[in-house]
Amino acid sequence: MPLDPGAQKVIDLIKEVGRPPYETVGHLEARRLYLDARRALQPDPVPVGEMRDLSAPGPAGPMAVRLYRARAAKAGEAQPALVYFHGGGWVIGSLESHDGVCRELANRVDCTVLSVDYRLAPEHKFPAAVVDCIAATEWVWENAATLGVDRERLAVGGDSAGGNLAAVVALHARDRGTPKLKFQLLIYPACDMGMTHGSIAEFAQQLPLTRSTMKWFIDLYLRGSADVADWKASPLKAGDLKKLPPAYVLTAGYDPLRDEGEAYAAALIHGFLNMGKFIPETADALAALGPALKRGLG
């Protein structure tokens, strides 16, 4: 299958503007470049019924959580909810970079999305992001009535690094017994820190995520090589994937993360999502995600 024309246009644009590889500019400048790119690539934000910034208690202090309520939500109605973890290699990305995606999901699913501003590496190494995402999900579960959500219809999801975190949160919740999650939405998830899957070599130079950028992300995120085998970093290495909530796993054909995402999906039985201004098929992906999540949340 040839590369999608819209995706090729994004790659050509990255080359045209001369965006340097993230690993050559340092993590602070990479965050700025990533946010600028998301603003340029995302369509104009769609209106939602409500958006407000909240604060949740976290292991290292308060965490920012942004709530999006669907445009069609009825007053006083307890909505199904998706706790969302943004992508960005555990190093870049923010509530702002994924604002458009969260708005779209809230409206398409008719649910409440709660986007989590978890701690980033290298300032906060693994497992800081994991424990933040677990704490945020538990906070939503425990405060569902106040937040106006139905905790019996609670899902976790995310893209790339966020998909990794969502998978780990689901595993932790299963082992702990709560929260009782209804669904997992895993969008081109990173599932194995070993970087040994075939698609990583096949698409080693494929923009926007090259193998060298992936290695840079992982090296900044993990404390050392021993963390690669920890299922909280590499959910594909979890010994038992039984009794997890149903999952919808989305992979991309020219993505270095493709094979590990497909391997994780198989064991249960990359970032075009916010480039919709240039890749019309993003709407198709969101259209597929919406019904799957809606069914999962029942």
Summary of the structure (lengths in Angstrom):
residues: 298
radius of gyration: 17.7
end to end distance: 34.6
largest distance: 50.9
contacts: 1081
relative contact order: 0.16
helix: 44%
strand: 17%
